[in-house]
Amino acid sequence: MTVTQAQANKMVPVTVLTGFLGAGKTTLLKRILTEFHGKRIAVIENEFGPESIDNELLVQDSDEEIIELNNGCVCCTVRGDLLKTLTDLKNRRINNELNFERVIIETTGVANPGPVCQTFFMDDDIAEYYRLDAVITVVDAKHGMQTLDTQPEAQKQVGFADRLLISKKDLVSDEEFASLKHRLLHMNPRAQIMPVHFGEADLDKILDVTGFNLNSILEIDPEFLQDEQADHHDHHHDHGHDHECDAHCNHEHHHEHNHHHAHHDDEIGAFVFSSNKPFDPQRLEEFLSGVVQVFGPDLYRYKGILYMKGVKQRMLFQGVHMLMGAEPGKLWGPKEKPYNKMVFIGRKLPKDVFTNGLTQCLA
Ligand SMILES: Nc1nc2c(ncn2[C@@H]2O[C@H](COP(=O)(O)OP(=O)(O)OP(=O)(O)O)[C@@H](O)[C@H]2O)c(=O)[nH]1
């Protein structure tokens, strides 16, 4: 679906809050729900899939409960159908029964946030009313490393993030913190990383991120990615020769770059495609619809600024799994050199297939 900027401005922004079990999501939410911040937020506690004990405790009689809090926030707990709850909130808001400016959805700790994000692209009524602002992922500084090693869903949560909040910094050394941060940066170079102490996050930095609104520029340092790629190459090279250590070894690998810490061969990774040549719109569309068919399940997030042949504006494009969308952005400035910049985040993505294919789409 393509929406204009004016439409997008009227839509209700939605933040998806994710993070593994015990990471600190509820701590953050509690703060949001009890503090006076002048924002009217509807919080949806989403419990998907198998019922958890948590769910049993939270939801008693009815399937759904909406409570208005004295700081203006609205809290509701949902079992099951998120679409139904969003529609319900929308109707009540339209009828002036409920007043809120934005929505935060807390996902269950073990869940992949993908399906929740997809809700905002799949259903037209929802897609026209709500705007997915950002995915905020809380990572526990104390247990994060281990969780990422053992839980693929936790890796996905990182892959989907627009903001990564590291909780419990107080429980670890500076080295441990730096090492986790480094790992997260490898997995998702697009997300801004910040510590959060017992939920004390700067709300302005986590709400209104417009991570899913493509008018925000890509927050990636391309130089960083190049370094990373060079690093990886070296690492695999070393591997076959003088090193006999596994992916999680703590040996210092001596490279020109010393941001090395422990190496993690995470399945989730990212790469950037950039070019100053314009895309041929038709070829690009064909290629993209093909790759999302094939790699959709492993493609978590992709977005980009596109320079299309014959188009005066930049096109802003994004997607989650197989669902893609595009909208026109600002005009290319008179002194600006048009460019393409796309980032793909996913699981074991074949970078060459994408890079070669995209290169073929250039006019
Ligand atoms: N030391 C420390 N503890 C924290 C911090 N943030 C949260 N905690 C504690 O971590 C525990 C888990 O926090 P929750 O907010 O319940 O985590 P959650 O992500 O909502 O957990 P689930 O609902 O199980 O998915 C609680 O005991 C919190 O008090 C922090 O910054 N430092």
The ligand as a Gaussian input file, in Angstrom:
#p B3LYP/6-31G(d) Opt

LIG

0 1
 N       19.457000      -4.676000      37.763000
 C       18.515000      -4.352000      36.900000
 N       17.385000      -5.050000      36.870000
 C       16.425000      -4.701000      35.989000
 C       16.601000      -3.602000      35.084000
 N       15.489000      -3.517000      34.318000
 C       14.666000      -4.508000      34.721000
 N       15.209000      -5.217000      35.724000
 C       14.648000      -6.368000      36.450000
 O       14.575000      -7.483000      35.581000
 C       13.458000      -8.301000      35.918000
 C       12.605000      -8.589000      34.693000
 O       12.065000      -7.379000      34.212000
 P       10.663000      -7.303000      33.448000
 O       10.437000      -5.879000      33.123000
 O        9.618000      -8.037000      34.172000
 O       11.032000      -8.096000      32.133000
 P       10.067000      -8.504000      30.917000
 O       10.894000      -8.341000      29.694000
 O        8.816000      -7.778000      30.974000
 O        9.844000     -10.033000      31.203000
 P        8.704000     -11.052000      30.611000
 O        7.379000     -10.427000      30.907000
 O        8.972000     -12.292000      31.366000
 O        8.970000     -11.221000      29.172000
 C       12.702000      -7.551000      37.004000
 O       13.042000      -8.115000      38.232000
 C       13.225000      -6.125000      36.892000
 O       13.186000      -5.442000      38.115000
 C       17.826000      -2.870000      35.150000
 O       18.094000      -1.917000      34.392000
 N       18.746000      -3.284000      36.066000

